[in-house]
Amino acid sequence: MTEIDAKIDALVPAWLTLPDIAEQFGVEVTRVRQLVKDGQLIAVRRGENRALHVPAAFIDGDKVVKGLSGTLTLLRDDGFTDEEMLEWLFTPDDSLPGTPAQALSENRGTEVKRRAQALAV
């Protein structure tokens, strides 16, 4: 869990707090904290009260977006920090088109993972 900088904050269009996600999932907030701890979600401190926030694009109704966890694992294995992962996921890529985060939410995770794997080469 890192402090967010203005550049990353500007790239991510919407954020959710951990209690908001817990409510959507119908679980206790401790379960959402565990998803962050396990690396299935990225949470950063932002705002006046420095509360933990997760990009809203990572949530699909009552679950984590399909393919996100695997993509985060690949990026971590490539040595990316949480901030670098957020920057990569939310920076437009004309060849996708859109951002990797958008592609994941549109069930185009295979192509996103392929690009993430290519970063290691």
DRENTORKOL-3810 file (N, C-alpha, C; in nm, 4 decimals):
REM DRENTORKOL-3810
@n.u->0.0842; n.v->-0.1165; n.w->0.0000; ca.u->0.0000; ca.v->0.0000; ca.w->0.0000; c.u->0.0889; c.v->0.1231; c.w->0.0000
@n.u->0.0785; n.v->0.1983; n.w->-0.1053; ca.u->0.1657; ca.v->0.3135; ca.w->-0.1218; c.u->0.0853; c.v->0.4423; c.w->-0.1230
@n.u->0.1574; n.v->0.5507; n.w->-0.1041; ca.u->0.0985; ca.v->0.6837; ca.w->-0.1165; c.u->0.0919; c.v->0.7144; c.w->-0.2663
@n.u->-0.0178; n.v->0.7658; n.w->-0.3119; ca.u->-0.0368; ca.v->0.7918; ca.w->-0.4546; c.u->0.0190; c.v->0.9287; c.w->-0.4907
@n.u->0.0794; n.v->0.9379; n.w->-0.6100; ca.u->0.1253; ca.v->1.0695; ca.w->-0.6541; c.u->0.0226; c.v->1.1273; c.w->-0.7517
@n.u->0.0352; n.v->1.2550; n.w->-0.7804; ca.u->-0.0642; ca.v->1.3258; ca.w->-0.8615; c.u->-0.0755; c.v->1.2682; c.w->-1.0021
@n.u->0.0354; n.v->1.2240; n.w->-1.0596; ca.u->0.0340; ca.v->1.1697; ca.w->-1.1961; c.u->-0.0542; c.v->1.0452; c.w->-1.2037
@n.u->-0.0358; n.v->0.9533; n.w->-1.1106; ca.u->-0.1149; ca.v->0.8300; ca.w->-1.1091; c.u->-0.2598; c.v->0.8633; c.w->-1.0754
@n.u->-0.2803; n.v->0.9511; n.w->-0.9796; ca.u->-0.4148; ca.v->0.9894; ca.w->-0.9394; c.u->-0.4931; c.v->1.0436; c.w->-1.0588
@n.u->-0.4253; n.v->1.1184; n.w->-1.1460; ca.u->-0.4902; ca.v->1.1749; ca.w->-1.2634; c.u->-0.5213; c.v->1.0679; c.w->-1.3688
@n.u->-0.4418; n.v->0.9619; n.w->-1.3752; ca.u->-0.4644; ca.v->0.8557; ca.w->-1.4746; c.u->-0.5872; c.v->0.7708; c.w->-1.4415
@n.u->-0.6105; n.v->0.7475; n.w->-1.3135; ca.u->-0.7189; ca.v->0.6594; ca.w->-1.2700; c.u->-0.8476; c.v->0.7419; c.w->-1.2616
@n.u->-0.9501; n.v->0.7054; n.w->-1.3423; ca.u->-1.0706; ca.v->0.7892; ca.w->-1.3475; c.u->-1.1595; c.v->0.7853; c.w->-1.2233
@n.u->-1.1618; n.v->0.6730; n.w->-1.1512; ca.u->-1.2508; ca.v->0.6628; ca.w->-1.0346; c.u->-1.1901; c.v->0.5665; c.w->-0.9330
@n.u->-1.2191; n.v->0.5948; n.w->-0.8071; ca.u->-1.1650; ca.v->0.5160; ca.w->-0.6964; c.u->-1.2777; c.v->0.4689; c.w->-0.6057
@n.u->-1.2536; n.v->0.3585; n.w->-0.5357; ca.u->-1.3455; ca.v->0.3088; ca.w->-0.4337; c.u->-1.2680; c.v->0.2859; c.w->-0.3050
@n.u->-1.3318; n.v->0.3145; n.w->-0.1920; ca.u->-1.2692; ca.v->0.2838; ca.w->-0.0631; c.u->-1.2901; c.v->0.1356; c.w->-0.0326
@n.u->-1.2122; n.v->0.0830; n.w->0.0601; ca.u->-1.2268; ca.v->-0.0574; ca.w->0.0972; c.u->-1.3662; c.v->-0.0878; c.w->0.1537
@n.u->-1.4235; n.v->-0.0001; n.w->0.2380; ca.u->-1.5605; ca.v->-0.0267; ca.w->0.2847; c.u->-1.6626; c.v->-0.0288; c.w->0.1703
@n.u->-1.6440; n.v->0.0565; n.w->0.0681; ca.u->-1.7343; ca.v->0.0556; ca.w->-0.0478; c.u->-1.7283; c.v->-0.0787; c.w->-0.1197
@n.u->-1.6072; n.v->-0.1301; n.w->-0.1373; ca.u->-1.5894; ca.v->-0.2592; ca.w->-0.2044; c.u->-1.6491; c.v->-0.3710; c.w->-0.1208
@n.u->-1.6254; n.v->-0.3676; n.w->0.0089; ca.u->-1.6808; ca.v->-0.4700; ca.w->0.0984; c.u->-1.8329; c.v->-0.4736; c.w->0.0872
@n.u->-1.8938; n.v->-0.3568; n.w->0.0810; ca.u->-2.0394; ca.v->-0.3500; ca.w->0.0678; c.u->-2.0851; c.v->-0.4106; c.w->-0.0647
@n.u->-2.0150; n.v->-0.3780; n.w->-0.1743; ca.u->-2.0494; ca.v->-0.4342; ca.w->-0.3052; c.u->-2.0353; c.v->-0.5859; c.w->-0.3064
@n.u->-1.9300; n.v->-0.6362; n.w->-0.2435; ca.u->-1.9034; ca.v->-0.7799; ca.w->-0.2402; c.u->-1.9903; c.v->-0.8534; c.w->-0.1394
@n.u->-2.0496; n.v->-0.7789; n.w->-0.0457; ca.u->-2.1287; ca.v->-0.8414; ca.w->0.0590; c.u->-2.0424; c.v->-0.9159; c.w->0.1606
@n.u->-1.9230; n.v->-0.8582; n.w->0.1892; ca.u->-1.8297; ca.v->-0.9205; ca.w->0.2836; c.u->-1.7818; c.v->-0.8163; c.w->0.3841
@n.u->-1.7098; n.v->-0.8624; n.w->0.4851; ca.u->-1.6493; ca.v->-0.7708; ca.w->0.5823; c.u->-1.5299; c.v->-0.7004; c.w->0.5163
@n.u->-1.4982; n.v->-0.5810; n.w->0.5636; ca.u->-1.3865; ca.v->-0.5050; ca.w->0.5081; c.u->-1.2538; c.v->-0.5796; c.w->0.5270
@n.u->-1.2459; n.v->-0.6642; n.w->0.6282; ca.u->-1.1228; ca.v->-0.7420; ca.w->0.6489; c.u->-1.0963; c.v->-0.8356; c.w->0.5314
@n.u->-1.2013; n.v->-0.8843; n.w->0.4674; ca.u->-1.1851; ca.v->-0.9712; ca.w->0.3503; c.u->-1.1239; c.v->-0.8926; c.w->0.2342
@n.u->-1.1660; n.v->-0.7685; n.w->0.2167; ca.u->-1.1100; ca.v->-0.6833; ca.w->0.1110; c.u->-0.9645; c.v->-0.6512; c.w->0.1425
@n.u->-0.9358; n.v->-0.6241; n.w->0.2696; ca.u->-0.7967; ca.v->-0.6002; ca.w->0.3100; c.u->-0.7102; c.v->-0.7222; c.w->0.2781
@n.u->-0.7659; n.v->-0.8406; n.w->0.2961; ca.u->-0.6919; ca.v->-0.9634; ca.w->0.2658; c.u->-0.6644; c.v->-0.9756; c.w->0.1152
@n.u->-0.7596; n.v->-0.9340; n.w->0.0314; ca.u->-0.7376; ca.v->-0.9345; ca.w->-0.1140; c.u->-0.6206; c.v->-0.8438; c.w->-0.1507
@n.u->-0.6117; n.v->-0.7297; n.w->-0.0820; ca.u->-0.4998; ca.v->-0.6373; ca.w->-0.1052; c.u->-0.3697; c.v->-0.7022; c.w->-0.0579
@n.u->-0.3722; n.v->-0.7578; n.w->0.0616; ca.u->-0.2530; ca.v->-0.8217; ca.w->0.1175; c.u->-0.2048; c.v->-0.9367; c.w->0.0292
@n.u->-0.2996; n.v->-1.0127; n.w->-0.0274; ca.u->-0.2659; ca.v->-1.1264; ca.w->-0.1133; c.u->-0.2220; c.v->-1.0851; c.w->-0.2534
@n.u->-0.2293; n.v->-0.9548; n.w->-0.2841; ca.u->-0.1862; ca.v->-0.9068; ca.w->-0.4147; c.u->-0.2901; c.v->-0.9193; c.w->-0.5245
@n.u->-0.4147; n.v->-0.9445; n.w->-0.4870; ca.u->-0.5206; ca.v->-0.9544; ca.w->-0.5865; c.u->-0.5786; c.v->-0.8185; c.w->-0.6233
@n.u->-0.5527; n.v->-0.7204; n.w->-0.5397; ca.u->-0.5928; ca.v->-0.5816; ca.w->-0.5631; c.u->-0.4775; c.v->-0.4903; c.w->-0.5232
@n.u->-0.4751; n.v->-0.3711; n.w->-0.5792; ca.u->-0.3794; ca.v->-0.2686; ca.w->-0.5384; c.u->-0.4581; c.v->-0.1597; c.w->-0.4660
@n.u->-0.4150; n.v->-0.1260; n.w->-0.3467; ca.u->-0.4763; ca.v->-0.0172; ca.w->-0.2708; c.u->-0.3695; c.v->0.0877; c.w->-0.2428
@n.u->-0.4080; n.v->0.2132; n.w->-0.2565; ca.u->-0.3161; ca.v->0.3236; ca.w->-0.2300; c.u->-0.3827; c.v->0.4233; c.w->-0.1374
@n.u->-0.3011; n.v->0.4979; n.w->-0.0660; ca.u->-0.3521; ca.v->0.6023; ca.w->0.0222; c.u->-0.3663; c.v->0.7303; c.w->-0.0586
@n.u->-0.4843; n.v->0.7910; n.w->-0.0473; ca.u->-0.5086; ca.v->0.9156; ca.w->-0.1200; c.u->-0.6169; c.v->0.9952; c.w->-0.0483
@n.u->-0.6301; n.v->1.1201; n.w->-0.0871; ca.u->-0.7306; ca.v->1.2071; ca.w->-0.0279; c.u->-0.6819; c.v->1.2706; c.w->0.1005
@n.u->-0.7663; n.v->1.3570; n.w->0.1532; ca.u->-0.7314; ca.v->1.4318; ca.w->0.2738; c.u->-0.7040; c.v->1.3414; c.w->0.3932
@n.u->-0.7851; n.v->1.2368; n.w->0.4090; ca.u->-0.7678; ca.v->1.1506; ca.w->0.5252; c.u->-0.6773; c.v->1.0308; c.w->0.4971
@n.u->-0.6180; n.v->1.0262; n.w->0.3767; ca.u->-0.5246; ca.v->0.9203; ca.w->0.3355; c.u->-0.5859; c.v->0.7814; c.w->0.3513
@n.u->-0.7141; n.v->0.7706; n.w->0.3223; ca.u->-0.7820; ca.v->0.6411; ca.w->0.3283; c.u->-0.7345; c.v->0.5538; c.w->0.2123
@n.u->-0.7435; n.v->0.4234; n.w->0.2304; ca.u->-0.7055; ca.v->0.3306; ca.w->0.1249; c.u->-0.8127; c.v->0.3293; c.w->0.0162
@n.u->-0.7663; n.v->0.3392; n.w->-0.1091; ca.u->-0.8549; ca.v->0.3386; ca.w->-0.2246; c.u->-0.8043; c.v->0.2382; c.w->-0.3279
@n.u->-0.8977; n.v->0.1791; n.w->-0.4005; ca.u->-0.8695; ca.v->0.0851; ca.w->-0.5091; c.u->-0.9322; c.v->0.1448; c.w->-0.6355
@n.u->-0.8646; n.v->0.1359; n.w->-0.7496; ca.u->-0.9280; ca.v->0.1838; ca.w->-0.8730; c.u->-1.0617; c.v->0.1122; c.w->-0.8964
@n.u->-1.1654; n.v->0.1888; n.w->-0.9255; ca.u->-1.2984; ca.v->0.1316; ca.w->-0.9481; c.u->-1.2974; c.v->0.0344; c.w->-1.0655
@n.u->-1.2074; n.v->0.0545; n.w->-1.1613; ca.u->-1.1989; ca.v->-0.0336; ca.w->-1.2783; c.u->-1.1586; c.v->-0.1760; c.w->-1.2412
@n.u->-1.1075; n.v->-0.1962; n.w->-1.1212; ca.u->-1.0662; ca.v->-0.3301; ca.w->-1.0774; c.u->-1.1830; c.v->-0.4126; c.w->-1.0230
@n.u->-1.3001; n.v->-0.3493; n.w->-1.0096; ca.u->-1.4155; ca.v->-0.4152; ca.w->-0.9494; c.u->-1.5248; c.v->-0.4318; c.w->-1.0545
@n.u->-1.5779; n.v->-0.5530; n.w->-1.0625; ca.u->-1.6857; ca.v->-0.5848; ca.w->-1.1560; c.u->-1.8031; c.v->-0.6384; c.w->-1.0749
@n.u->-1.8918; n.v->-0.5481; n.w->-1.0365; ca.u->-2.0072; ca.v->-0.5887; ca.w->-0.9560; c.u->-1.9654; c.v->-0.6389; c.w->-0.8195
@n.u->-1.9784; n.v->-0.7699; n.w->-0.7985; ca.u->-1.9469; ca.v->-0.8270; ca.w->-0.6679; c.u->-1.8199; c.v->-0.9112; c.w->-0.6698
@n.u->-1.7297; n.v->-0.8798; n.w->-0.7641; ca.u->-1.6039; ca.v->-0.9552; ca.w->-0.7709; c.u->-1.4933; c.v->-0.8695; c.w->-0.8317
@n.u->-1.3699; n.v->-0.9198; n.w->-0.8195; ca.u->-1.2548; ca.v->-0.8554; ca.w->-0.8823; c.u->-1.2609; c.v->-0.8864; c.w->-1.0316
@n.u->-1.2237; n.v->-0.7894; n.w->-1.1143; ca.u->-1.2243; ca.v->-0.8068; ca.w->-1.2600; c.u->-1.1436; c.v->-0.9314; c.w->-1.2983
@n.u->-1.2005; n.v->-1.0112; n.w->-1.3849; ca.u->-1.1361; ca.v->-1.1337; ca.w->-1.4314; c.u->-1.0011; c.v->-1.1007; c.w->-1.4955
@n.u->-0.8995; n.v->-1.1740; n.w->-1.4571; ca.u->-0.7669; ca.v->-1.1570; ca.w->-1.5158; c.u->-0.6780; c.v->-1.0577; c.w->-1.4433
@n.u->-0.7346; n.v->-0.9779; n.w->-1.3523; ca.u->-0.6544; ca.v->-0.8765; ca.w->-1.2833; c.u->-0.5476; c.v->-0.9398; c.w->-1.1956
@n.u->-0.5854; n.v->-1.0381; n.w->-1.1152; ca.u->-0.4892; ca.v->-1.0983; ca.w->-1.0220; c.u->-0.3688; c.v->-1.1558; c.w->-1.0951
@n.u->-0.3934; n.v->-1.2276; n.w->-1.2036; ca.u->-0.2839; ca.v->-1.2856; ca.w->-1.2812; c.u->-0.1949; c.v->-1.1796; c.w->-1.3432
@n.u->-0.2557; n.v->-1.0723; n.w->-1.3909; ca.u->-0.1793; ca.v->-0.9624; ca.w->-1.4501; c.u->-0.0929; c.v->-0.8951; c.w->-1.3439
@n.u->-0.1490; n.v->-0.8725; n.w->-1.2262; ca.u->-0.0711; ca.v->-0.8107; ca.w->-1.1183; c.u->0.0461; c.v->-0.9000; c.w->-1.0792
@n.u->0.0243; n.v->-1.0307; n.w->-1.0763; ca.u->0.1326; ca.v->-1.1241; ca.w->-1.0438; c.u->0.2439; c.v->-1.1154; c.w->-1.1480
@n.u->0.2067; n.v->-1.1133; n.w->-1.2760; ca.u->0.3073; ca.v->-1.1014; ca.w->-1.3824; c.u->0.3877; c.v->-0.9721; c.w->-1.3682
@n.u->0.3185; n.v->-0.8615; n.w->-1.3433; ca.u->0.3874; ca.v->-0.7330; ca.w->-1.3308; c.u->0.4787; c.v->-0.7315; c.w->-1.2080
@n.u->0.4324; n.v->-0.7889; n.w->-1.0966; ca.u->0.5174; ca.v->-0.7964; ca.w->-0.9764; c.u->0.6417; c.v->-0.8798; c.w->-1.0049
@n.u->0.6217; n.v->-0.9912; n.w->-1.0746; ca.u->0.7349; ca.v->-1.0772; ca.w->-1.1102; c.u->0.8340; c.v->-1.0045; c.w->-1.2011
@n.u->0.7838; n.v->-0.9068; n.w->-1.2777; ca.u->0.8700; ca.v->-0.8248; ca.w->-1.3643; c.u->0.9403; c.v->-0.7144; c.w->-1.2853
@n.u->0.9098; n.v->-0.7030; n.w->-1.1549; ca.u->0.9747; ca.v->-0.6038; ca.w->-1.0699; c.u->0.9013; c.v->-0.4718; c.w->-1.0584
@n.u->0.7768; n.v->-0.4666; n.w->-1.1035; ca.u->0.6992; ca.v->-0.3429; ca.w->-1.0967; c.u->0.6565; c.v->-0.3141; c.w->-0.9525
@n.u->0.6595; n.v->-0.1864; n.w->-0.9151; ca.u->0.6024; ca.v->-0.1425; ca.w->-0.7886; c.u->0.4520; c.v->-0.1222; c.w->-0.8093
@n.u->0.3789; n.v->-0.1015; n.w->-0.7011; ca.u->0.2350; ca.v->-0.0765; ca.w->-0.7135; c.u->0.2085; c.v->0.0455; c.w->-0.8016
@n.u->0.2848; n.v->0.1523; n.w->-0.7817; ca.u->0.2648; ca.v->0.2729; ca.w->-0.8628; c.u->0.2935; c.v->0.2457; c.w->-1.0095
@n.u->0.4012; n.v->0.1730; n.w->-1.0390; ca.u->0.4339; ca.v->0.1412; ca.w->-1.1776; c.u->0.3261; c.v->0.0542; c.w->-1.2415
@n.u->0.2695; n.v->-0.0377; n.w->-1.1626; ca.u->0.1603; ca.v->-0.1211; ca.w->-1.2150; c.u->0.0385; c.v->-0.0352; c.w->-1.2480
@n.u->0.0027; n.v->0.0553; n.w->-1.1581; ca.u->-0.1112; ca.v->0.1425; ca.w->-1.1841; c.u->-0.0869; c.v->0.2281; c.w->-1.3078
@n.u->0.0338; n.v->0.2818; n.w->-1.3191; ca.u->0.0649; ca.v->0.3644; ca.w->-1.4361; c.u->0.0513; c.v->0.2819; c.w->-1.5643
@n.u->0.1058; n.v->0.1615; n.w->-1.5656; ca.u->0.0988; ca.v->0.0765; ca.w->-1.6847; c.u->-0.0461; c.v->0.0395; c.w->-1.7164
@n.u->-0.1224; n.v->0.0029; n.w->-1.6136; ca.u->-0.2608; ca.v->-0.0402; ca.w->-1.6352; c.u->-0.3527; c.v->0.0714; c.w->-1.6835
@n.u->-0.3212; n.v->0.1961; n.w->-1.6481; ca.u->-0.4104; ca.v->0.3073; ca.w->-1.6827; c.u->-0.3538; c.v->0.4024; c.w->-1.7880
@n.u->-0.2430; n.v->0.3668; n.w->-1.8501; ca.u->-0.1884; ca.v->0.4474; ca.w->-1.9583; c.u->-0.2431; c.v->0.3938; c.w->-2.0902
@n.u->-0.3018; n.v->0.4799; n.w->-2.1728; ca.u->-0.3577; ca.v->0.4343; ca.w->-2.3003; c.u->-0.2529; c.v->0.3648; c.w->-2.3876
@n.u->-0.2968; n.v->0.2582; n.w->-2.4520; ca.u->-0.2127; ca.v->0.1806; ca.w->-2.5433; c.u->-0.2902; c.v->0.1679; c.w->-2.6740
@n.u->-0.2443; n.v->0.2395; n.w->-2.7766; ca.u->-0.3152; ca.v->0.2424; ca.w->-2.9044; c.u->-0.3298; c.v->0.1047; c.w->-2.9672
@n.u->-0.2401; n.v->0.0131; n.w->-2.9354; ca.u->-0.2483; ca.v->-0.1195; ca.w->-2.9961; c.u->-0.3549; c.v->-0.2081; c.w->-2.9309
@n.u->-0.4103; n.v->-0.1663; n.w->-2.8161; ca.u->-0.5122; ca.v->-0.2506; ca.w->-2.7523; c.u->-0.6524; c.v->-0.2363; c.w->-2.8137
@n.u->-0.7130; n.v->-0.1325; n.w->-2.8404; ca.u->-0.6983; ca.v->0.0073; ca.w->-2.7990; c.u->-0.7506; c.v->0.0293; c.w->-2.6563
@n.u->-0.7225; n.v->0.1477; n.w->-2.6055; ca.u->-0.7619; ca.v->0.1812; ca.w->-2.4692; c.u->-0.6487; c.v->0.1520; c.w->-2.3729
@n.u->-0.6827; n.v->0.1355; n.w->-2.2478; ca.u->-0.5832; ca.v->0.1049; ca.w->-2.1460; c.u->-0.5886; c.v->-0.0444; c.w->-2.1141
@n.u->-0.4808; n.v->-0.1001; n.w->-2.0593; ca.u->-0.4875; ca.v->-0.2397; ca.w->-2.0154; c.u->-0.6013; c.v->-0.2642; c.w->-1.9156
@n.u->-0.6283; n.v->-0.1680; n.w->-1.8277; ca.u->-0.7381; ca.v->-0.1839; ca.w->-1.7312; c.u->-0.8729; c.v->-0.1955; c.w->-1.8025
@n.u->-0.8923; n.v->-0.1145; n.w->-1.9070; ca.u->-1.0166; ca.v->-0.1233; ca.w->-1.9848; c.u->-1.0258; c.v->-0.2590; c.w->-2.0543
@n.u->-0.9148; n.v->-0.3042; n.w->-2.1103; ca.u->-0.9140; ca.v->-0.4327; ca.w->-2.1796; c.u->-0.9502; c.v->-0.5461; c.w->-2.0838
@n.u->-0.8977; n.v->-0.5411; n.w->-1.9607; ca.u->-0.9326; ca.v->-0.6435; ca.w->-1.8620; c.u->-1.0821; c.v->-0.6420; c.w->-1.8328
@n.u->-1.1382; n.v->-0.5235; n.w->-1.8164; ca.u->-1.2811; ca.v->-0.5135; ca.w->-1.7842; c.u->-1.3688; c.v->-0.5560; c.w->-1.9019
@n.u->-1.3122; n.v->-0.5554; n.w->-2.0230; ca.u->-1.3858; ca.v->-0.5993; ca.w->-2.1425; c.u->-1.3543; c.v->-0.7448; c.w->-2.1769
@n.u->-1.2996; n.v->-0.8182; n.w->-2.0807; ca.u->-1.2674; ca.v->-0.9601; ca.w->-2.0969; c.u->-1.1647; c.v->-0.9854; c.w->-2.2085
@n.u->-1.0673; n.v->-0.8941; n.w->-2.2210; ca.u->-0.9576; ca.v->-0.9122; ca.w->-2.3160; c.u->-0.8268; c.v->-0.9327; c.w->-2.2392
@n.u->-0.8367; n.v->-1.0109; n.w->-2.1321; ca.u->-0.7237; ca.v->-1.0322; ca.w->-2.0427; c.u->-0.6070; c.v->-1.1055; c.w->-2.1050
@n.u->-0.6333; n.v->-1.1942; n.w->-2.1987; ca.u->-0.5248; ca.v->-1.2698; ca.w->-2.2622; c.u->-0.4257; c.v->-1.1753; c.w->-2.3286
@n.u->-0.4769; n.v->-1.0768; n.w->-2.3999; ca.u->-0.3886; ca.v->-0.9815; ca.w->-2.4679; c.u->-0.3130; c.v->-0.8950; c.w->-2.3672
@n.u->-0.3778; n.v->-0.8580; n.w->-2.2587; ca.u->-0.3118; ca.v->-0.7780; ca.w->-2.1544; c.u->-0.1986; c.v->-0.8596; c.w->-2.0921
@n.u->-0.2265; n.v->-0.9856; n.w->-2.0599; ca.u->-0.1231; ca.v->-1.0712; ca.w->-2.0005; c.u->-0.0075; c.v->-1.0927; c.w->-2.0966
@n.u->-0.0379; n.v->-1.1060; n.w->-2.2241; ca.u->0.0685; ca.v->-1.1212; ca.w->-2.3248; c.u->0.1608; c.v->-1.0000; c.w->-2.3237
@n.u->0.1023; n.v->-0.8824; n.w->-2.3146; ca.u->0.1830; ca.v->-0.7588; ca.w->-2.3099; c.u->0.2644; c.v->-0.7514; c.w->-2.1793
@n.u->0.2024; n.v->-0.7921; n.w->-2.0697; ca.u->0.2725; ca.v->-0.7910; ca.w->-1.9408; c.u->0.3918; c.v->-0.8882; c.w->-1.9439
@n.u->0.3730; n.v->-1.0044; n.w->-2.0035; ca.u->0.4818; ca.v->-1.1010; ca.w->-2.0149; c.u->0.5937; c.v->-1.0466; c.w->-2.1025
@n.u->0.5585; n.v->-0.9742; n.w->-2.2060; ca.u->0.6586; ca.v->-0.9184; ca.w->-2.2978; c.u->0.7455; c.v->-0.8130; c.w->-2.2292
@n.u->0.6940; n.v->-0.7499; n.w->-2.1237; ca.u->0.7720; ca.v->-0.6494; ca.w->-2.0522; c.u->0.8946; c.v->-0.7097; c.w->-1.9862
@n.u->0.8886; n.v->-0.8383; n.w->-1.9532; ca.u->0.9993; ca.v->-0.9044; ca.w->-1.8850; c.u->1.1131; c.v->-0.9375; c.w->-1.9797
@n.u->1.0843; n.v->-0.9424; n.w->-2.1078; ca.u->1.1859; ca.v->-0.9832; ca.w->-2.2060; c.u->1.2837; c.v->-0.8728; c.w->-2.2347
END
